[in-house]
Amino acid sequence: MTSTESYILELPENQRQIMQRLHDLMLTFPKMTTKIRYKIPFFYRRKWLCYLNPIKSNGVELCFLRGSELSNEQGILLANDRKMVAGISYYSVDEIDEKTLLEIINEAVLLDGFA
């Protein structure tokens, strides 16, 4: 069991379900790895790509470190007064639109330099 998987298992039920689903989606990409940094899970390939941040209202925010450089054609990334980072907040597993999210993750992977 990885440190990220251990971290996820310690979360409250709702956050655990959301984070597990997002974790599984991220790891569908080749060469994607994860580590706990700053007490939360980060995903990277060549550089840090994104992280999963539990939020107070029992949700999880998926934040892309170079979010300001992503096209956001889907209109779901929010910067929330951050200059570079943009994210998507989820409050239930049912809110995760996998097709749309995979498009955003793929764009972030391409931006990272691995086509």
CNS distance restraints for C-alpha pairs under 8 A (distance, minus, plus):
assign (resid   1 and name CA) (resid   5 and name CA) 6.13 0.50 0.50
assign (resid   1 and name CA) (resid   6 and name CA) 6.73 0.50 0.50
assign (resid   2 and name CA) (resid   6 and name CA) 6.32 0.50 0.50
assign (resid   3 and name CA) (resid   7 and name CA) 6.10 0.50 0.50
assign (resid   3 and name CA) (resid  35 and name CA) 6.86 0.50 0.50
assign (resid   3 and name CA) (resid  36 and name CA) 6.64 0.50 0.50
assign (resid   4 and name CA) (resid   8 and name CA) 6.22 0.50 0.50
assign (resid   4 and name CA) (resid  34 and name CA) 6.82 0.50 0.50
assign (resid   4 and name CA) (resid  35 and name CA) 6.15 0.50 0.50
assign (resid   4 and name CA) (resid  36 and name CA) 6.03 0.50 0.50
assign (resid   4 and name CA) (resid  41 and name CA) 5.87 0.50 0.50
assign (resid   5 and name CA) (resid   9 and name CA) 6.30 0.50 0.50
assign (resid   6 and name CA) (resid  10 and name CA) 6.62 0.50 0.50
assign (resid   7 and name CA) (resid  11 and name CA) 7.07 0.50 0.50
assign (resid   7 and name CA) (resid  40 and name CA) 7.93 0.50 0.50
assign (resid   7 and name CA) (resid  41 and name CA) 7.91 0.50 0.50
assign (resid   8 and name CA) (resid  16 and name CA) 5.54 0.50 0.50
assign (resid   8 and name CA) (resid  19 and name CA) 6.66 0.50 0.50
assign (resid   8 and name CA) (resid  20 and name CA) 6.69 0.50 0.50
assign (resid   9 and name CA) (resid  16 and name CA) 6.37 0.50 0.50
assign (resid  10 and name CA) (resid  16 and name CA) 7.63 0.50 0.50
assign (resid  11 and name CA) (resid  15 and name CA) 6.06 0.50 0.50
assign (resid  11 and name CA) (resid  16 and name CA) 5.19 0.50 0.50
assign (resid  12 and name CA) (resid  16 and name CA) 5.89 0.50 0.50
assign (resid  12 and name CA) (resid  58 and name CA) 7.93 0.50 0.50
assign (resid  13 and name CA) (resid  17 and name CA) 6.20 0.50 0.50
assign (resid  14 and name CA) (resid  18 and name CA) 6.38 0.50 0.50
assign (resid  14 and name CA) (resid  58 and name CA) 6.76 0.50 0.50
assign (resid  14 and name CA) (resid  59 and name CA) 7.26 0.50 0.50
assign (resid  14 and name CA) (resid  91 and name CA) 7.74 0.50 0.50
assign (resid  14 and name CA) (resid  92 and name CA) 6.70 0.50 0.50
assign (resid  15 and name CA) (resid  19 and name CA) 5.90 0.50 0.50
assign (resid  15 and name CA) (resid  54 and name CA) 6.89 0.50 0.50
assign (resid  15 and name CA) (resid  58 and name CA) 6.04 0.50 0.50
assign (resid  15 and name CA) (resid  59 and name CA) 5.61 0.50 0.50
assign (resid  15 and name CA) (resid  60 and name CA) 6.23 0.50 0.50
assign (resid  15 and name CA) (resid  91 and name CA) 7.78 0.50 0.50
assign (resid  15 and name CA) (resid  92 and name CA) 7.91 0.50 0.50
assign (resid  16 and name CA) (resid  20 and name CA) 5.85 0.50 0.50
assign (resid  17 and name CA) (resid  21 and name CA) 6.25 0.50 0.50
assign (resid  17 and name CA) (resid  92 and name CA) 7.92 0.50 0.50
assign (resid  17 and name CA) (resid  93 and name CA) 6.52 0.50 0.50
assign (resid  18 and name CA) (resid  22 and name CA) 6.29 0.50 0.50
assign (resid  18 and name CA) (resid  59 and name CA) 7.60 0.50 0.50
assign (resid  18 and name CA) (resid  60 and name CA) 6.79 0.50 0.50
assign (resid  18 and name CA) (resid  90 and name CA) 7.28 0.50 0.50
assign (resid  18 and name CA) (resid  91 and name CA) 7.61 0.50 0.50
assign (resid  18 and name CA) (resid  92 and name CA) 6.23 0.50 0.50
assign (resid  18 and name CA) (resid  93 and name CA) 5.02 0.50 0.50
assign (resid  19 and name CA) (resid  23 and name CA) 5.89 0.50 0.50
assign (resid  19 and name CA) (resid  52 and name CA) 7.06 0.50 0.50
assign (resid  19 and name CA) (resid  60 and name CA) 6.72 0.50 0.50
assign (resid  20 and name CA) (resid  24 and name CA) 6.09 0.50 0.50
assign (resid  21 and name CA) (resid  25 and name CA) 6.28 0.50 0.50
assign (resid  21 and name CA) (resid  93 and name CA) 7.29 0.50 0.50
assign (resid  22 and name CA) (resid  26 and name CA) 6.18 0.50 0.50
assign (resid  22 and name CA) (resid  62 and name CA) 7.98 0.50 0.50
assign (resid  23 and name CA) (resid  27 and name CA) 6.32 0.50 0.50
assign (resid  24 and name CA) (resid  28 and name CA) 6.63 0.50 0.50
assign (resid  25 and name CA) (resid  29 and name CA) 7.78 0.50 0.50
assign (resid  25 and name CA) (resid  98 and name CA) 7.99 0.50 0.50
assign (resid  25 and name CA) (resid 102 and name CA) 7.63 0.50 0.50
assign (resid  26 and name CA) (resid  32 and name CA) 7.13 0.50 0.50
assign (resid  26 and name CA) (resid  43 and name CA) 7.56 0.50 0.50
assign (resid  26 and name CA) (resid 105 and name CA) 7.60 0.50 0.50
assign (resid  27 and name CA) (resid  32 and name CA) 5.76 0.50 0.50
assign (resid  27 and name CA) (resid  33 and name CA) 7.20 0.50 0.50
assign (resid  28 and name CA) (resid  32 and name CA) 7.83 0.50 0.50
assign (resid  31 and name CA) (resid  45 and name CA) 5.98 0.50 0.50
assign (resid  32 and name CA) (resid  43 and name CA) 6.66 0.50 0.50
assign (resid  32 and name CA) (resid  44 and name CA) 5.76 0.50 0.50
assign (resid  32 and name CA) (resid  45 and name CA) 5.13 0.50 0.50
assign (resid  33 and name CA) (resid  43 and name CA) 5.62 0.50 0.50
assign (resid  33 and name CA) (resid  44 and name CA) 5.50 0.50 0.50
assign (resid  33 and name CA) (resid  45 and name CA) 6.32 0.50 0.50
assign (resid  34 and name CA) (resid  41 and name CA) 6.53 0.50 0.50
assign (resid  34 and name CA) (resid  42 and name CA) 5.49 0.50 0.50
assign (resid  34 and name CA) (resid  43 and name CA) 4.40 0.50 0.50
assign (resid  34 and name CA) (resid  44 and name CA) 6.30 0.50 0.50
assign (resid  35 and name CA) (resid  41 and name CA) 5.68 0.50 0.50
assign (resid  35 and name CA) (resid  42 and name CA) 5.49 0.50 0.50
assign (resid  35 and name CA) (resid  43 and name CA) 6.70 0.50 0.50
assign (resid  36 and name CA) (resid  40 and name CA) 5.22 0.50 0.50
assign (resid  36 and name CA) (resid  41 and name CA) 4.48 0.50 0.50
assign (resid  36 and name CA) (resid  42 and name CA) 5.98 0.50 0.50
assign (resid  37 and name CA) (resid  41 and name CA) 6.25 0.50 0.50
assign (resid  37 and name CA) (resid  42 and name CA) 6.28 0.50 0.50
assign (resid  40 and name CA) (resid  51 and name CA) 7.16 0.50 0.50
assign (resid  40 and name CA) (resid  52 and name CA) 6.51 0.50 0.50
assign (resid  40 and name CA) (resid  53 and name CA) 6.31 0.50 0.50
assign (resid  41 and name CA) (resid  51 and name CA) 5.59 0.50 0.50
assign (resid  41 and name CA) (resid  52 and name CA) 5.59 0.50 0.50
assign (resid  41 and name CA) (resid  53 and name CA) 7.56 0.50 0.50
assign (resid  42 and name CA) (resid  48 and name CA) 6.85 0.50 0.50
assign (resid  42 and name CA) (resid  49 and name CA) 7.51 0.50 0.50
assign (resid  42 and name CA) (resid  50 and name CA) 5.86 0.50 0.50
assign (resid  42 and name CA) (resid  51 and name CA) 4.20 0.50 0.50
assign (resid  42 and name CA) (resid  52 and name CA) 6.64 0.50 0.50
assign (resid  43 and name CA) (resid  48 and name CA) 6.03 0.50 0.50
assign (resid  43 and name CA) (resid  49 and name CA) 5.71 0.50 0.50
assign (resid  43 and name CA) (resid  50 and name CA) 5.44 0.50 0.50
assign (resid  43 and name CA) (resid  51 and name CA) 5.95 0.50 0.50
assign (resid  44 and name CA) (resid  48 and name CA) 4.30 0.50 0.50
assign (resid  44 and name CA) (resid  49 and name CA) 4.90 0.50 0.50
assign (resid  44 and name CA) (resid  50 and name CA) 7.00 0.50 0.50
assign (resid  45 and name CA) (resid  49 and name CA) 7.13 0.50 0.50
assign (resid  45 and name CA) (resid 109 and name CA) 7.90 0.50 0.50
assign (resid  45 and name CA) (resid 112 and name CA) 7.55 0.50 0.50
assign (resid  46 and name CA) (resid 112 and name CA) 6.52 0.50 0.50
assign (resid  46 and name CA) (resid 113 and name CA) 7.39 0.50 0.50
assign (resid  46 and name CA) (resid 114 and name CA) 7.84 0.50 0.50
assign (resid  47 and name CA) (resid 112 and name CA) 6.72 0.50 0.50
assign (resid  48 and name CA) (resid  65 and name CA) 7.05 0.50 0.50
assign (resid  49 and name CA) (resid  64 and name CA) 6.00 0.50 0.50
assign (resid  49 and name CA) (resid  65 and name CA) 5.83 0.50 0.50
assign (resid  49 and name CA) (resid  66 and name CA) 7.31 0.50 0.50
assign (resid  49 and name CA) (resid 108 and name CA) 6.80 0.50 0.50
assign (resid  49 and name CA) (resid 109 and name CA) 7.31 0.50 0.50
assign (resid  49 and name CA) (resid 112 and name CA) 7.18 0.50 0.50
assign (resid  50 and name CA) (resid  62 and name CA) 6.95 0.50 0.50
assign (resid  50 and name CA) (resid  63 and name CA) 5.33 0.50 0.50
assign (resid  50 and name CA) (resid  64 and name CA) 4.23 0.50 0.50
assign (resid  50 and name CA) (resid  65 and name CA) 5.44 0.50 0.50
assign (resid  51 and name CA) (resid  62 and name CA) 5.91 0.50 0.50
assign (resid  51 and name CA) (resid  63 and name CA) 5.37 0.50 0.50
assign (resid  51 and name CA) (resid  64 and name CA) 6.71 0.50 0.50
assign (resid  51 and name CA) (resid  65 and name CA) 7.79 0.50 0.50
assign (resid  52 and name CA) (resid  60 and name CA) 6.56 0.50 0.50
assign (resid  52 and name CA) (resid  61 and name CA) 5.82 0.50 0.50
assign (resid  52 and name CA) (resid  62 and name CA) 4.81 0.50 0.50
assign (resid  52 and name CA) (resid  63 and name CA) 6.43 0.50 0.50
assign (resid  53 and name CA) (resid  60 and name CA) 5.52 0.50 0.50
assign (resid  53 and name CA) (resid  61 and name CA) 5.08 0.50 0.50
assign (resid  53 and name CA) (resid  62 and name CA) 6.45 0.50 0.50
assign (resid  53 and name CA) (resid  63 and name CA) 7.46 0.50 0.50
assign (resid  54 and name CA) (resid  58 and name CA) 7.19 0.50 0.50
assign (resid  54 and name CA) (resid  59 and name CA) 5.97 0.50 0.50
assign (resid  54 and name CA) (resid  60 and name CA) 4.38 0.50 0.50
assign (resid  54 and name CA) (resid  61 and name CA) 6.30 0.50 0.50
assign (resid  55 and name CA) (resid  59 and name CA) 5.26 0.50 0.50
assign (resid  55 and name CA) (resid  60 and name CA) 5.43 0.50 0.50
assign (resid  55 and name CA) (resid  61 and name CA) 6.65 0.50 0.50
assign (resid  57 and name CA) (resid  91 and name CA) 7.82 0.50 0.50
assign (resid  58 and name CA) (resid  91 and name CA) 6.62 0.50 0.50
assign (resid  59 and name CA) (resid  89 and name CA) 6.84 0.50 0.50
assign (resid  59 and name CA) (resid  90 and name CA) 5.50 0.50 0.50
assign (resid  59 and name CA) (resid  91 and name CA) 4.26 0.50 0.50
assign (resid  59 and name CA) (resid  92 and name CA) 7.06 0.50 0.50
assign (resid  60 and name CA) (resid  89 and name CA) 5.72 0.50 0.50
assign (resid  60 and name CA) (resid  90 and name CA) 5.37 0.50 0.50
assign (resid  60 and name CA) (resid  91 and name CA) 6.58 0.50 0.50
assign (resid  61 and name CA) (resid  87 and name CA) 6.21 0.50 0.50
assign (resid  61 and name CA) (resid  88 and name CA) 5.43 0.50 0.50
assign (resid  61 and name CA) (resid  89 and name CA) 4.17 0.50 0.50
assign (resid  61 and name CA) (resid  90 and name CA) 6.17 0.50 0.50
assign (resid  62 and name CA) (resid  87 and name CA) 5.29 0.50 0.50
assign (resid  62 and name CA) (resid  88 and name CA) 5.29 0.50 0.50
assign (resid  62 and name CA) (resid  89 and name CA) 6.39 0.50 0.50
assign (resid  63 and name CA) (resid  67 and name CA) 7.48 0.50 0.50
assign (resid  63 and name CA) (resid  85 and name CA) 6.39 0.50 0.50
assign (resid  63 and name CA) (resid  86 and name CA) 5.58 0.50 0.50
assign (resid  63 and name CA) (resid  87 and name CA) 3.98 0.50 0.50
assign (resid  63 and name CA) (resid  88 and name CA) 6.54 0.50 0.50
assign (resid  64 and name CA) (resid  85 and name CA) 5.60 0.50 0.50
assign (resid  64 and name CA) (resid  86 and name CA) 5.52 0.50 0.50
assign (resid  64 and name CA) (resid  87 and name CA) 5.89 0.50 0.50
assign (resid  64 and name CA) (resid 108 and name CA) 7.60 0.50 0.50
assign (resid  65 and name CA) (resid  84 and name CA) 6.41 0.50 0.50
assign (resid  65 and name CA) (resid  85 and name CA) 4.67 0.50 0.50
assign (resid  65 and name CA) (resid  86 and name CA) 6.97 0.50 0.50
assign (resid  66 and name CA) (resid  70 and name CA) 6.96 0.50 0.50
assign (resid  66 and name CA) (resid  84 and name CA) 5.58 0.50 0.50
assign (resid  66 and name CA) (resid  85 and name CA) 5.68 0.50 0.50
assign (resid  66 and name CA) (resid  86 and name CA) 7.38 0.50 0.50
assign (resid  66 and name CA) (resid 108 and name CA) 7.60 0.50 0.50
assign (resid  67 and name CA) (resid  77 and name CA) 7.56 0.50 0.50
assign (resid  67 and name CA) (resid  79 and name CA) 7.61 0.50 0.50
assign (resid  67 and name CA) (resid  84 and name CA) 5.85 0.50 0.50
assign (resid  67 and name CA) (resid  85 and name CA) 4.80 0.50 0.50
assign (resid  67 and name CA) (resid  86 and name CA) 4.39 0.50 0.50
assign (resid  67 and name CA) (resid  87 and name CA) 7.11 0.50 0.50
assign (resid  67 and name CA) (resid 108 and name CA) 7.96 0.50 0.50
assign (resid  68 and name CA) (resid  79 and name CA) 7.44 0.50 0.50
assign (resid  68 and name CA) (resid  83 and name CA) 6.99 0.50 0.50
assign (resid  68 and name CA) (resid  84 and name CA) 4.94 0.50 0.50
assign (resid  68 and name CA) (resid  85 and name CA) 6.18 0.50 0.50
assign (resid  68 and name CA) (resid  86 and name CA) 6.26 0.50 0.50
assign (resid  69 and name CA) (resid  84 and name CA) 7.65 0.50 0.50
assign (resid  70 and name CA) (resid 104 and name CA) 7.76 0.50 0.50
assign (resid  70 and name CA) (resid 107 and name CA) 6.94 0.50 0.50
assign (resid  70 and name CA) (resid 108 and name CA) 6.84 0.50 0.50
assign (resid  72 and name CA) (resid  76 and name CA) 6.78 0.50 0.50
assign (resid  72 and name CA) (resid  77 and name CA) 6.11 0.50 0.50
assign (resid  72 and name CA) (resid 104 and name CA) 7.53 0.50 0.50
assign (resid  74 and name CA) (resid 100 and name CA) 7.09 0.50 0.50
assign (resid  76 and name CA) (resid  88 and name CA) 6.41 0.50 0.50
assign (resid  77 and name CA) (resid  86 and name CA) 5.59 0.50 0.50
assign (resid  77 and name CA) (resid  87 and name CA) 5.03 0.50 0.50
assign (resid  77 and name CA) (resid  88 and name CA) 5.36 0.50 0.50
assign (resid  78 and name CA) (resid  86 and name CA) 5.10 0.50 0.50
assign (resid  78 and name CA) (resid  87 and name CA) 5.28 0.50 0.50
assign (resid  78 and name CA) (resid  88 and name CA) 6.39 0.50 0.50
assign (resid  79 and name CA) (resid  83 and name CA) 7.06 0.50 0.50
assign (resid  79 and name CA) (resid  84 and name CA) 7.52 0.50 0.50
assign (resid  79 and name CA) (resid  85 and name CA) 6.04 0.50 0.50
assign (resid  79 and name CA) (resid  86 and name CA) 4.17 0.50 0.50
assign (resid  79 and name CA) (resid  87 and name CA) 6.41 0.50 0.50
assign (resid  80 and name CA) (resid  86 and name CA) 7.35 0.50 0.50
assign (resid  82 and name CA) (resid  86 and name CA) 7.16 0.50 0.50
assign (resid  90 and name CA) (resid  95 and name CA) 6.29 0.50 0.50
assign (resid  90 and name CA) (resid  96 and name CA) 7.02 0.50 0.50
assign (resid  91 and name CA) (resid  95 and name CA) 7.13 0.50 0.50
assign (resid  92 and name CA) (resid  96 and name CA) 7.60 0.50 0.50
assign (resid  96 and name CA) (resid 101 and name CA) 7.46 0.50 0.50
assign (resid  97 and name CA) (resid 101 and name CA) 6.08 0.50 0.50
assign (resid  98 and name CA) (resid 102 and name CA) 5.85 0.50 0.50
assign (resid  99 and name CA) (resid 103 and name CA) 6.44 0.50 0.50
assign (resid 100 and name CA) (resid 104 and name CA) 6.61 0.50 0.50
assign (resid 101 and name CA) (resid 105 and name CA) 6.19 0.50 0.50
assign (resid 102 and name CA) (resid 106 and name CA) 5.91 0.50 0.50
assign (resid 103 and name CA) (resid 107 and name CA) 6.27 0.50 0.50
assign (resid 104 and name CA) (resid 108 and name CA) 6.28 0.50 0.50
assign (resid 105 and name CA) (resid 109 and name CA) 6.14 0.50 0.50
assign (resid 106 and name CA) (resid 110 and name CA) 6.21 0.50 0.50
assign (resid 107 and name CA) (resid 111 and name CA) 6.14 0.50 0.50
assign (resid 108 and name CA) (resid 112 and name CA) 6.18 0.50 0.50
assign (resid 109 and name CA) (resid 113 and name CA) 6.78 0.50 0.50
assign (resid 109 and name CA) (resid 114 and name CA) 6.19 0.50 0.50
assign (resid 109 and name CA) (resid 115 and name CA) 7.32 0.50 0.50
assign (resid 110 and name CA) (resid 114 and name CA) 5.43 0.50 0.50
assign (resid 110 and name CA) (resid 115 and name CA) 5.21 0.50 0.50
